[in-house]
Amino acid sequence: MKPGINYINKRFIKRLIKLRKAKGYNAEKLAFASGMSPNGYRYIERGDREPKLISLAMSAGGLGIILSKLLDL
């Protein structure tokens, strides 16, 4: 049985927050480093919105990592 989308989203959000904190960034700082609005970034981190691929790539760039590392592939 495949994991549900909610499980995948929660797992991704946990990873994003872990990587953000390891970098020493708060949500606002990562948003700016990623070229995103702080509110837009917060929607993703709270799970209010499912991120588009471009948002994932921008978040990875803001963290200084490649997208596959952010997605844990």
Residue pairs with C-beta under 8 A, 6 or more apart in sequence:
5 50
9 47
9 50
10 47
12 71
13 44
13 45
13 47
15 70
15 72
16 44
16 45
16 59
16 70
17 45
19 63
19 65
19 70
20 26
20 27
20 30
20 63
23 30
23 63
23 64
25 33
25 62
25 63
27 38
27 41
27 42
27 45
28 38
28 41
30 41
30 59
30 62
30 63
31 37
31 38
31 40
31 41
31 42
31 62
32 38
32 62
33 61
33 62
33 63
34 41
34 58
34 59
34 61
34 62
34 63
35 58
35 61
35 62
36 55
36 58
36 59
36 62
40 55
41 59
42 48
43 49
44 51
44 55
44 59
51 59
56 67
56 70
56 71
57 67
59 70
60 66
60 67
60 69
60 70
63 70
